[in-house]
Amino acid sequence: MHKILFFLFLFFLKDTLHAQELRARVSVLSNRVANNVDQKTFQTLQTALNDFVNNRKWTNDNFSTEEKIDCSFLLNIKLGDEANVYTGSLIIQSARPIFNSMYVSPIINFQDNNITFKYVEFQQLEFNDNRVSGADPLVSNLTAIFAYYINIILGMDYDSFSPRGGNIFFQKAQNIVNNAPEGKNIEGWKAFDGTRNRYWLAENLLNSSYTIIHDAIYDYYRLGMDKLYDEEANARIQILNALNLLNNLNVDNPNTMVLQFFLQGKSQELINIFSKASPPDKSRALELLQKIDVSNAPKYKEALK
């Protein structure tokens, strides 16, 4: 009997070690949808999306419980022009634990405003890498968007732990772009849909002219943030080096989406890092941050003066 229990324990332990990669929270806001639509539909959708994201294996790697990537998706919708069709926005956030601390650093904080999909309560949520567009483009668009951002989350996280470690996931994201659903009001997958969309993010992350962004991600997190507890001064220098790389990218390729994508949500973190720096490092950080993160330039100037 004890042997049976022991082998059962090993079986469940093995299952845990092969657990899914994400610790995701998906929320659906439907207060903009007319009252004549049953709100239980969106509770069902929220449950289905949580199951889709959290219960699917997205990589070939083994993740223990503490290694899971913390992320969240906030889907804010309103009723579209057709029955059971919805439009809205999706906020994607992910964070990374910092070595030897209780702090988690934001990796992604992005809002996609080109969300259109069709959903009927209890509809099965399906995604196939080999058939992204599915049988009904409006139905498939929802899972294609989620699968796309999951691969971006994985790619950014892997990049932060190993040099250019996220490429395989960025390639998967680009495969989704290349085979994305096409149809009425479906946007965000094409170059001509705008300058800040899914097409351009995947393109930037795989563009050979922008590979320096991956070096900056690794330097910022693995050589910088992870060393702050043990080697604070040296870690700050590594983070400053990452900012130099980002500035070089900006000089050579102004106004790229990937630069702002990386910096989104990091202003307070950067202020906290450099507020304790030596005067020369603080001055250099302020100079770089005002150049690469123009929207937050006044905030940096006030905090790091």
C-alpha positions in Angstrom: 0.0 0.0 0.0 2.8 2.4 0.9 4.5 1.6 -2.4 1.3 2.5 -4.3 1.0 5.8 -2.4 4.7 6.5 -3.1 4.3 6.0 -6.9 1.1 8.1 -6.9 3.1 10.8 -5.2 5.8 10.6 -7.9 3.2 10.7 -10.6 1.6 13.9 -9.2 5.0 15.4 -8.6 6.0 14.7 -12.2 2.7 16.4 -13.3 3.5 19.4 -11.2 7.0 19.7 -12.7 5.5 19.7 -16.2 2.9 22.3 -15.2 1.8 25.0 -17.5 4.0 28.1 -17.8 1.6 30.9 -16.9 0.0 32.1 -13.7 -2.5 34.3 -15.5 -5.6 36.2 -14.5 -8.1 37.0 -17.2 -10.8 39.5 -16.5 -13.7 40.5 -18.8 -15.4 43.9 -18.3 -18.8 44.1 -20.0 -20.4 47.2 -18.4 -20.4 48.9 -21.9 -22.6 46.0 -23.3 -26.3 46.7 -23.5 -28.5 45.3 -20.7 -30.4 43.1 -23.1 -27.4 40.8 -23.3 -27.3 38.2 -20.5 -24.3 39.1 -18.3 -23.7 35.5 -17.5 -22.4 35.2 -21.0 -19.3 37.2 -20.0 -18.8 35.3 -16.8 -18.7 32.2 -18.9 -16.3 33.8 -21.4 -14.0 34.9 -18.5 -13.9 31.4 -17.2 -13.3 29.9 -20.6 -10.4 32.4 -21.3 -8.8 31.6 -17.9 -9.0 27.9 -18.8 -7.6 28.5 -22.3 -4.6 30.5 -21.1 -3.8 28.6 -17.9 -4.5 25.0 -18.9 -2.7 24.9 -22.2 0.9 23.9 -22.6 2.6 26.7 -24.5 6.3 25.6 -24.5 8.2 22.3 -24.4 9.9 23.3 -21.2 9.1 22.2 -17.6 8.0 24.9 -15.1 7.7 24.3 -11.4 5.0 26.2 -9.6 7.3 29.0 -8.4 8.7 29.4 -11.9 5.3 30.3 -13.5 5.1 33.7 -15.2 2.7 36.1 -13.5 0.6 37.9 -16.1 -2.9 39.4 -16.5 -5.3 40.2 -19.3 -8.1 42.8 -19.0 -10.6 42.5 -21.8 -12.9 45.5 -21.9 -15.7 45.0 -24.5 -18.8 46.5 -26.0 -21.4 45.2 -28.4 -20.5 45.4 -32.1 -22.6 45.9 -35.2 -23.7 42.2 -35.4 -25.3 39.7 -33.1 -22.7 38.1 -30.7 -19.9 40.3 -32.1 -17.9 42.4 -29.7 -15.3 45.1 -29.9 -13.0 46.7 -27.4 -9.5 46.7 -25.9 -7.2 44.3 -24.2 -4.6 45.3 -21.5 -1.7 42.9 -21.3 0.6 42.9 -18.3 3.4 40.6 -17.2 6.0 40.8 -14.4 9.3 39.1 -13.5 10.5 38.3 -10.0 13.9 39.9 -9.1 16.6 37.7 -7.6 17.0 37.9 -3.8 14.0 40.2 -3.3 10.2 40.2 -3.0 10.1 42.8 -5.8 8.6 42.0 -9.2 9.5 44.1 -12.2 7.0 45.0 -15.0 8.0 43.5 -18.3 4.9 44.2 -20.3 2.2 46.9 -19.8 0.5 47.3 -23.1 -3.0 48.1 -24.4 -4.3 46.7 -27.7 -7.3 48.8 -28.9 -8.1 46.6 -32.0 -10.1 43.8 -30.5 -13.0 42.3 -32.4 -14.5 38.9 -32.0 -17.6 36.7 -32.0 -18.7 34.7 -29.0 -21.7 32.7 -28.1 -22.0 31.4 -24.6 -20.4 28.0 -24.0 -18.7 28.3 -27.4 -15.4 26.2 -27.4 -12.3 28.3 -27.4 -9.8 26.7 -29.8 -6.5 27.6 -31.3 -4.3 25.7 -33.7 -0.8 27.0 -34.7 -1.3 25.3 -38.1 -4.8 26.8 -38.7 -4.8 30.2 -37.0 -7.7 31.6 -39.0 -10.0 28.7 -38.1 -13.4 28.1 -39.7 -14.9 31.4 -38.7 -12.4 34.4 -38.6 -14.4 36.4 -36.1 -14.5 33.5 -33.7 -10.9 32.6 -34.2 -9.7 36.2 -33.8 -10.1 36.1 -30.0 -7.9 33.1 -29.4 -5.4 34.2 -32.0 -5.0 37.5 -30.2 -4.5 35.7 -26.8 -2.1 33.2 -28.3 -0.1 36.0 -29.9 0.3 37.9 -26.7 1.1 34.7 -24.7 4.0 34.1 -27.1 5.1 37.8 -26.6 5.0 37.3 -22.8 7.0 34.1 -23.1 9.6 35.7 -25.5 10.1 38.8 -23.3 10.5 36.6 -20.2 13.0 34.2 -21.8 14.9 37.2 -23.2 15.3 38.5 -19.7 17.0 35.3 -18.5 19.2 34.3 -21.4 20.7 36.3 -24.4 18.1 36.4 -27.1 16.4 33.4 -25.5 12.9 34.5 -26.6 13.4 34.3 -30.4 11.4 31.0 -30.8 8.4 32.6 -29.2 8.6 35.8 -31.3 8.7 33.6 -34.3 5.6 31.9 -33.1 3.9 35.3 -32.7 4.9 36.2 -36.2 3.5 33.0 -37.5 0.2 34.0 -36.0 0.5 37.4 -37.6 1.2 35.8 -41.0 -1.8 33.5 -40.8 -4.1 35.7 -38.8 -7.9 35.7 -39.3 -9.1 38.1 -42.0 -12.6 39.6 -42.1 -14.8 42.6 -41.6 -13.6 44.9 -38.8 -10.7 42.6 -37.9 -7.6 44.9 -37.4 -4.2 44.9 -35.9 -2.6 42.1 -37.9 -1.6 44.2 -41.0 1.2 46.8 -41.5 -1.4 49.3 -42.9 -3.6 48.9 -39.8 -1.4 51.4 -37.9 2.1 52.0 -36.5 1.5 50.4 -33.1 -0.1 47.1 -33.5 0.5 43.3 -33.5 2.1 43.3 -36.9 4.7 45.9 -36.0 5.6 44.5 -32.6 6.4 41.1 -34.0 8.2 42.7 -36.9 10.3 44.8 -34.6 11.2 41.9 -32.3 12.5 39.9 -35.2 14.0 42.7 -37.4 17.7 42.2 -37.7 18.2 45.9 -37.5 16.7 46.0 -34.0 18.5 43.0 -32.4 20.1 45.4 -29.9 16.8 45.5 -28.1 17.3 41.9 -27.0 20.7 42.7 -25.6 19.2 45.6 -23.7 16.5 43.4 -22.2 19.0 40.8 -21.0 21.4 43.5 -19.6 18.6 45.3 -17.9 17.2 42.3 -16.1 19.8 39.6 -15.7 22.9 41.7 -15.3 21.1 44.7 -13.7 17.9 44.1 -11.8 19.0 40.6 -10.6 22.2 42.0 -9.1 20.8 45.0 -7.3 20.6 43.2 -4.0 24.2 42.0 -3.9 26.1 44.4 -6.2 24.0 47.6 -6.3 26.5 50.0 -7.8 27.6 47.6 -10.5 24.0 46.6 -11.2 23.1 50.2 -11.7 26.0 50.6 -14.2 24.6 47.6 -16.2 21.1 49.1 -16.3 22.7 52.3 -17.5 24.5 50.3 -20.2 21.1 48.9 -21.2 19.7 52.5 -21.5 22.7 53.3 -23.7 21.8 50.4 -26.0 18.2 51.6 -26.1 19.4 55.1 -27.0 21.6 53.7 -29.8 18.5 51.9 -31.1 16.5 55.1 -31.0 19.2 57.1 -32.8 19.5 54.6 -35.6 15.8 53.8 -35.8 13.7 56.6 -34.4 10.2 56.0 -33.2 10.2 52.2 -33.3 7.3 50.5 -31.5 9.5 48.0 -29.7 11.4 50.7 -27.8 8.2 52.2 -26.3 6.8 48.7 -25.7 9.8 47.9 -23.6 9.7 51.2 -21.6 5.9 51.2 -21.0 5.3 51.1 -17.3 8.9 51.3 -16.2 9.2 55.0 -15.4 8.8 54.7 -11.7 11.1 51.7 -11.5 13.8 53.6 -13.3 13.3 56.6 -11.1 13.7 54.4 -8.0 16.9 52.8 -9.4 18.6 56.1 -10.3 17.4 58.3 -7.5 20.1 56.7 -5.3 22.8 56.8 -8.0 26.0 58.9 -7.9 25.6 62.4 -9.4 27.3 61.4 -12.7 25.3 58.3 -13.2 22.1 60.1 -12.2 22.8 62.9 -14.7 23.6 60.4 -17.5 20.4 58.4 -16.7 18.3 61.5 -16.9 19.9 62.5 -20.2 19.2 59.1 -21.7 15.7 58.7 -20.3 14.6 62.1 -21.6 15.6 61.0 -25.1 14.2 57.5 -25.2 11.1 58.0 -23.1 9.9 61.4 -24.2 6.4 61.1 -22.8 7.8 60.7 -19.3 10.6 63.3 -19.7 9.0 65.8 -17.3 8.6 63.1 -14.7 12.2 62.1 -15.0 13.4 65.7 -14.9 11.5 66.4 -11.7 12.6 63.2 -9.9 16.2 63.0 -11.0 17.2 66.7 -11.1 
